Each structure stands twice: as structure tokens, then as C-alpha cells.
Amino acid sequence: MAEKSFTFFSENGSALSGRLEAPEGTPRGWAIFAHCFTCGKDSLAAVHMSRALSRAGIGVLRFDFAGTGISGKKGEALSFASDVEDLRAAAKAMAAGGMPPSLLVGHSLGGTAAILAAGELPEIAAVVTIGAPADLQHIMRFFGPNDLDTITRDGEASVEIAGRPFLIRRNFLNAVDRIDVEKSIASLRRPLLVMHSPLDQVVGIDHASRIFVASRHPKSFISLDSADHLLTDVEDANYAAAMLAVWASRFLPRLSDDLPQVEIAEGVTATETLAGKFQLKVRSGKHTLLADEPASVGGLGTGLSPYELVSAGLAACTVMTMRLYANRKGFPLERASTTVHHEKVPDMMPPDRFTRSIVLDGPLSDDQRARILEIADRCPVDLTLVRGSDVQTELSSTSQAADPTRLA
């Protein structure tokens, strides 16, 4: 689903600009992504992580903190306290929009802000930090030798950080001295995932150790290996998002089990016919069909390819689920059909995209169509693809007959 704008207001009335990355199907949950100190909502890490999470079924809001100079008032001062307030305002606005967040994800200093904000947001079920510092004093290393004197004397100064000027006021320094991040972590009492690269040259790996030790169980640590601090490599961002989505799944709200049930099929056996390079006879109970690859890749083109069979399963399950639901609700659905296309998308993790097009015939109201489409997003095969599955392999002692004529 294409991203869309999401503007909300901070506690002091300032407009904050955000982007929503909503998943294609029914969301498993909603998250807020807090960007790094000198970044914004459109940084590589924020965009790559948010989009990868949306593909995993988790909707994400990414927005610009006040004072970044990217959106909102020019000349507005950076304030760590206001970052925490902005996260609270974002959670409130999302809940009002029917997208209550249950996950906070923070990158660099955004991770530290996420920890403090989560302590004031009981609806947040879990927190994730990525390359986050364990104390605010770490920020001071980016200040010039005269910046602190200027702020102390004049009350504010323009400080150049990462090649950009930021307005810093005395209350920022007061927050650095006042806030004990590790104490806040110890009192968080929420599941925490710490993600950090051992090669991070901006925030050292020792900060990850301090955060992990200070936090209470359940807590987890995932190494981002050779990633840089800003996760500029899309593969690193996709890996982090994939690990995050798997970890967070146990803390996200459960999807409703009030779904139409389709009978579980018998086991499926695929056996080579020995005709051509790929042709198989696929059998389930009394039913048989051929599977093959197209002639362009060396097959005979006599049956559906493996990914077409997966697509067929999704399409069939979608139509059956919609039919059962429409019948149960008494909706005037005359006929339903679904077309599914599969493709591999470069630089996307996981790389498989199934695009589903649904046609509903009959004198249905707009509300009925919307409710049928919503249940289609939760058909059993759809949920299997989105959630992932456990595949186990064993070697059977029973061999198939070598004579392909005995496979009929």
C-alpha cells in the first residue's frame, strides 16, 4: 500500500508531519518509528525499516520531531524533552485514528526517547532500540569547544552537527544533566529488543551492553553485524526489520480468530512423471493435476509452476473465505473471483510479493464490500504467508514406484 501523509499536533500545538506505512492486509499491529538525532522521517533507516515492517504486516508511523528543521517551524530549538512529548502526541493521534500503537521503535537518540516515552504510555506493549545511546551525555561529544560556553552565557546557540546547524537552548543541557536513561530503562517493565552494530562508530557497542544490563526481562539483543550507525545499506535495514518483526510478533495483539473455517486438505504428494525435465504429478486424495515449468526455462509448460500453485492456493482460499463470510452474514454476493500475481522484488526482504485483485459481483453496499475485503485479508492462507510457517523435512523409507504409469 502506498504511504500517506499523517499530520498531527504536538502538546504545544505545533503541527508535526508524518507518513503512514500501512500493510496491504489486516495489520498485525501498529508501530511508531522515532528517527535519529540529526535525521528525519525520510532518512534511509526510517524509510527502509518502516516499509519492511509494513510488508511484515505491521503498520508504521514515521514523523519529524520538532526542531529538526525538516518540517514545522524554522528556527525551532531541539529539545529531547519535546521528542518524548512528540511521541506521546503521536500515540494519542494514532489511537484517535483507529490505529492504536503497541510498538515503539527508536533509532539512535530516538531509541532513548522511545524508552522514556514508553514509560508514560501503558498501551505500548514492547520497545525496540537501534544503535541507541545509554546516556544523554553522549550527545555532548558533537558540540564544538565554544558551544557550551555560548549556550550557558546567551541561553542558546546554533550548533553544527553532522554538517547541519541546530538551535540548542539551555533546557536541552538541563535535560542532559537531569535524565538518568539507565534508571528509566530499569523501571520500563516492558519487553525490550536492543539492536546494535559492533562496528558502530557513532554510538559504541558499550551503550548496547549498558542498555541490556539495565533492562529487565523479557529482553533480547540482536547484533547488526557490519551495519553502520545510520543503516544506509538497504540490506542491513531489511535484516533489522525482519528480525524486529519476528521478535515483536509475540507481543502484538492477536488477530481475531472469528474467521470462516475452510476444511484442512489431505496431504499433497508431488512425484516426477519422468516426462520432460520438471513435470510432476501432484496428488491429494482422489484429486490429481500436473505441475511443470514453462518451456522458456526448460519445462514442457503442461501445468502450473510452483509459485503459480502457491498463488492458486491464496486465490482459492480468498474466494472461499469471502463466500463463507458473505453467506453467514446474508450479503447478496452473487459471484467472487480473485487473481493473484507473484513477483520477486529486488532489495526487499522478504523478496516475495503477492498482488491480489478481487472482483465482487452482486448488489452489495459499500459497507458490505469493505467488510468482505477485510475478511479476505485474513483468509487462512493469507495469514500463513504473512506470519510465516514452520517447515520440517524428513527422509521417508517408502519409495515411489519407478514406473510413471503407476502414478495415475
C-alpha positions in Angstrom: 0.0 0.0 0.0 1.3 3.5 -0.9 2.4 5.6 2.1 0.1 8.5 3.0 0.5 11.8 4.9 -0.4 11.9 8.6 -0.3 15.3 10.3 -0.9 15.7 14.0 -0.3 18.3 16.7 2.2 18.3 19.5 1.3 19.1 23.1 2.2 22.7 22.5 0.0 23.0 19.4 2.7 22.7 16.7 1.9 20.7 13.6 4.1 17.6 13.1 4.4 16.0 9.7 4.3 12.2 9.4 4.0 9.4 7.0 2.0 6.2 7.5 3.2 2.9 6.0 0.2 0.7 6.2 0.4 -3.1 5.3 -1.6 -4.5 2.5 -3.7 -6.8 4.7 -5.2 -6.5 8.1 -2.4 -5.0 10.3 -0.9 -7.3 13.0 -0.3 -4.1 15.0 0.9 -0.5 14.7 4.2 1.0 15.5 5.8 4.4 15.8 9.4 4.9 14.4 11.5 7.6 16.2 14.3 8.9 13.9 17.9 9.6 15.0 19.2 12.9 16.4 20.2 14.6 13.1 17.8 12.7 10.8 14.2 12.9 9.9 11.2 10.8 8.9 12.7 10.4 5.4 16.1 9.1 6.4 17.2 5.9 4.8 16.8 3.9 8.0 13.4 5.3 8.8 12.1 4.6 5.3 13.6 1.2 4.8 12.7 0.0 8.3 9.1 1.3 8.1 8.5 -0.2 4.7 10.0 -3.6 5.6 7.8 -3.7 8.8 4.7 -2.9 6.7 5.5 -5.8 4.4 5.6 -7.9 7.6 2.1 -6.8 8.5 3.0 -4.1 11.0 1.8 -0.6 10.1 4.2 2.2 10.9 4.1 6.0 11.5 7.3 7.9 11.0 7.4 11.6 11.6 9.7 14.6 12.1 10.4 15.6 15.6 10.1 19.4 16.4 13.3 21.2 16.0 14.8 19.1 13.2 14.3 22.0 10.7 12.8 19.5 8.3 9.2 20.2 8.9 7.4 22.6 11.2 8.7 25.9 12.4 12.1 27.1 11.2 14.5 28.0 14.0 12.7 25.8 16.4 15.1 24.5 19.1 16.0 20.9 19.5 14.7 19.5 22.8 15.0 16.0 24.0 12.0 16.5 26.3 9.9 17.7 23.4 10.9 14.5 21.5 9.4 12.4 24.3 6.3 14.7 24.2 6.0 14.3 20.4 6.0 10.5 20.8 3.2 10.7 23.3 1.2 13.1 20.9 1.8 10.7 18.0 0.5 7.7 20.0 -2.6 9.7 21.0 -3.2 10.8 17.4 -2.9 7.3 16.1 -5.2 5.9 18.7 -7.8 8.5 17.8 -7.4 7.5 14.2 -8.2 3.8 14.9 -4.5 2.8 14.7 -3.5 2.3 18.4 0.3 1.7 18.5 1.6 -1.2 20.5 5.3 -0.9 19.5 7.8 1.9 19.7 10.9 1.7 17.6 13.7 4.2 18.1 16.9 4.8 16.1 19.9 6.3 17.9 18.7 9.1 20.2 15.2 8.3 19.0 15.6 4.9 20.8 16.4 6.7 24.0 13.3 8.9 23.6 11.2 5.8 22.9 12.3 4.3 26.2 11.3 7.3 28.2 8.0 7.8 26.2 7.0 4.1 26.7 7.2 4.6 30.4 4.3 7.0 30.1 2.3 5.1 27.5 0.6 2.0 29.1 -0.7 0.9 25.7 2.8 0.3 24.4 3.5 -3.5 24.6 7.2 -3.5 23.5 10.1 -1.3 22.7 13.0 -1.6 20.2 16.2 0.4 20.2 18.6 0.6 17.2 22.0 2.0 17.9 20.7 3.9 20.9 23.0 5.7 23.5 22.6 4.7 27.1 23.0 8.3 28.3 22.3 11.8 27.0 25.8 12.9 27.9 26.9 11.1 24.7 25.4 13.9 22.7 27.8 16.4 24.1 30.7 14.9 22.1 29.2 16.5 19.0 29.4 20.0 20.4 32.2 22.4 19.5 34.6 23.7 22.2 32.8 27.0 22.5 29.2 25.8 22.1 28.7 25.1 25.8 30.0 28.5 26.8 27.8 30.3 24.4 24.7 28.4 25.5 25.5 29.0 29.1 26.1 32.7 28.5 23.4 33.5 26.0 20.8 30.8 26.7 21.1 29.3 23.2 23.5 28.7 20.3 23.5 27.4 16.8 25.4 24.1 16.9 26.7 22.4 13.8 26.1 18.6 14.0 26.6 16.3 11.0 27.1 19.3 8.8 23.8 20.9 9.7 23.0 23.8 12.1 20.7 23.0 15.1 19.4 25.5 17.6 20.3 24.3 21.1 19.0 26.0 24.2 19.9 25.8 27.9 16.9 23.5 28.7 18.5 20.9 26.4 21.6 20.8 28.6 19.4 20.7 31.7 17.7 17.6 30.3 21.1 16.0 29.7 22.1 16.5 33.3 18.7 15.6 34.8 17.6 12.5 32.9 19.0 9.1 34.0 18.4 6.9 31.0 19.6 3.6 32.6 17.2 4.2 35.6 14.4 4.8 33.1 15.3 1.5 31.4 15.3 -0.4 34.7 11.8 0.9 35.5 10.4 0.4 32.0 9.0 -3.1 32.7 8.2 -3.8 29.0 9.8 -6.3 26.6 12.9 -4.7 25.1 14.8 -5.5 22.0 18.3 -4.0 21.7 19.8 -3.9 18.2 23.3 -2.6 17.7 26.2 -3.0 15.3 29.5 -3.9 17.0 31.2 -1.7 14.4 29.1 1.4 15.1 31.5 4.4 15.1 28.9 6.9 16.3 27.4 5.1 19.3 29.7 2.4 20.6 28.6 -1.1 21.3 29.2 -0.5 25.0 26.0 1.5 25.1 24.0 -1.5 23.9 25.6 -3.5 26.8 24.6 -0.9 29.3 21.0 -0.8 28.0 20.7 -4.6 28.0 22.1 -4.9 31.5 19.9 -2.1 32.9 16.7 -3.6 31.4 14.6 -6.3 33.0 13.4 -9.5 31.3 12.0 -10.2 28.8 14.8 -8.6 26.9 16.7 -9.6 23.7 19.8 -8.5 21.8 20.4 -8.8 18.1 23.8 -7.9 16.5 23.6 -5.9 13.3 27.0 -7.2 12.4 28.7 -4.9 9.8 26.0 -2.3 9.6 26.8 1.4 10.0 25.1 3.6 12.5 22.6 5.1 10.0 21.8 1.7 8.4 22.5 3.2 5.0 22.7 -0.2 3.3 19.1 -1.4 2.5 20.1 -5.0 3.2 21.1 -4.0 6.8 17.8 -2.2 7.2 15.8 -5.1 5.8 17.6 -7.5 8.1 16.9 -5.4 11.1 13.2 -5.0 10.2 12.8 -8.8 9.6 14.3 -9.7 13.0 12.3 -7.0 14.7 9.0 -8.2 13.1 9.6 -11.8 14.3 10.6 -10.7 17.8 7.6 -8.3 18.1 5.0 -10.7 16.8 4.6 -12.4 20.2 3.8 -9.0 21.8 1.4 -7.6 19.2 -2.4 -8.0 19.6 -3.7 -11.3 18.4 -5.8 -11.2 15.2 -9.4 -12.3 15.8 -10.0 -16.0 15.4 -13.6 -15.3 14.4 -12.9 -16.4 10.8 -14.7 -18.7 8.4 -13.0 -22.1 8.6 -12.1 -23.9 5.4 -11.6 -27.7 5.7 -8.0 -28.7 6.0 -6.9 -30.6 2.9 -5.3 -34.0 2.9 -1.6 -34.3 2.4 -0.2 -33.5 -1.1 2.3 -35.7 -2.9 4.3 -34.5 -5.9 6.1 -37.2 -7.9 8.2 -36.9 -11.1 6.5 -38.3 -14.2 9.9 -38.6 -15.9 8.4 -36.8 -18.9 10.4 -33.7 -19.6 12.7 -32.0 -17.1 10.3 -30.7 -14.5 6.9 -32.3 -15.0 5.3 -33.6 -11.8 2.0 -35.4 -11.0 0.5 -33.8 -7.9 -2.0 -35.9 -5.9 -4.2 -35.1 -2.9 -6.7 -37.8 -2.1 -8.7 -38.5 -5.3 -7.5 -35.3 -7.0 -4.6 -35.1 -9.4 -3.0 -32.4 -11.5 0.2 -31.6 -13.3 2.9 -29.2 -12.2 5.6 -28.0 -14.6 7.7 -25.1 -15.6 7.3 -23.1 -18.8 9.2 -24.0 -21.9 11.3 -20.9 -21.6 13.2 -22.4 -18.6 13.3 -26.0 -19.9 9.9 -27.3 -18.9 7.1 -28.6 -21.0 4.6 -26.0 -20.0 2.0 -28.7 -19.1 1.0 -27.4 -15.7 1.2 -24.7 -13.1 4.6 -23.7 -11.8 5.3 -24.0 -8.0 4.8 -20.3 -7.4 1.6 -20.4 -9.5 0.4 -23.2 -7.3 1.1 -21.1 -4.2 -0.8 -18.2 -5.9 -3.6 -20.6 -6.7 -3.9 -21.6 -3.1 -4.1 -17.9 -2.0 -6.6 -17.1 -4.7 -8.8 -20.1 -3.9 -8.6 -19.6 -0.1 -9.5 -15.9 -0.6 -12.7 -16.7 -2.7 -13.8 -19.5 -0.3 -13.3 -17.3 2.7 -15.3 -14.5 1.2 -18.1 -16.8 0.2 -18.4 -18.4 3.6 -18.4 -15.0 5.3 -20.9 -13.5 2.8 -23.3 -16.4 3.3 -23.0 -16.3 7.0 -23.8 -12.5 7.0 -26.5 -12.8 4.4 -24.8 -10.5 2.0 -26.1 -10.6 -1.7 -22.7 -11.7 -3.1 -23.5 -13.4 -6.5 -20.0 -14.3 -7.5 -16.5 -13.6 -6.4 -13.2 -14.1 -8.2 -9.5 -13.4 -7.3 -6.5 -13.0 -9.5 -3.1 -13.4 -7.8 0.3 -12.4 -9.3 3.7 -13.3 -7.8 6.9 -11.4 -8.3 10.4 -11.1 -6.8 11.2 -7.5 -5.7 14.9 -6.5 -5.6 16.2 -5.1 -2.3 13.0 -6.1 -0.5 13.1 -8.5 2.5 11.3 -10.9 2.2 11.5 -10.5 -1.6 8.2 -12.2 -2.5 5.2 -10.0 -3.3 1.7 -11.5 -4.0 -0.6 -8.9 -5.6 -4.3 -9.8 -5.3 -7.1 -8.4 -7.4 -10.7 -9.1 -6.2 -13.9 -8.8 -8.1 -17.2 -8.9 -6.2 -20.4 -9.2 -8.3 -23.9 -8.5 -6.8 -25.9 -5.6 -5.3 -23.6 -5.1 -2.4 -23.5 -1.9 -0.4 -20.1 -0.1 0.0 -20.0 -1.2 3.7 -20.6 -4.9 2.7 -17.9 -4.7 0.1 -15.5 -3.2 2.6 -16.3 -5.9 5.2 -15.8 -8.7 2.6 -12.5 -7.3 1.6 -11.4 -7.0 5.2 -12.2 -10.7 5.8 -10.3 -11.6 2.5 -7.2 -10.1 4.1 -7.5 -12.6 6.9 -8.1 -15.8 4.9 -6.1 -18.8 6.4 -3.6 -19.0 3.5 -3.1 -15.2 3.6 -2.3 -15.4 7.3 0.1 -18.3 6.7 2.0 -16.3 4.2 2.1 -13.1 6.3 3.0 -14.8 9.6 5.4 -17.4 8.2 5.4 -21.1 8.8 7.5 -23.9 10.2 8.7 -26.4 7.5 10.1 -29.7 8.6 11.8 -32.3 6.4 12.3 -36.0 6.9 13.5 -38.8 4.7 10.8 -41.4 4.2 11.6 -45.1 4.0 8.7 -45.7 1.5 9.9 -45.3 -2.1 7.7 -44.5 -5.1 7.4 -46.9 -8.0 9.8 -46.2 -10.8 7.2 -46.8 -13.4 5.5 -43.5 -14.1 2.4 -45.3 -15.3 1.7 -46.5 -11.8 1.3 -42.9 -10.7 -2.1 -42.5 -12.3 
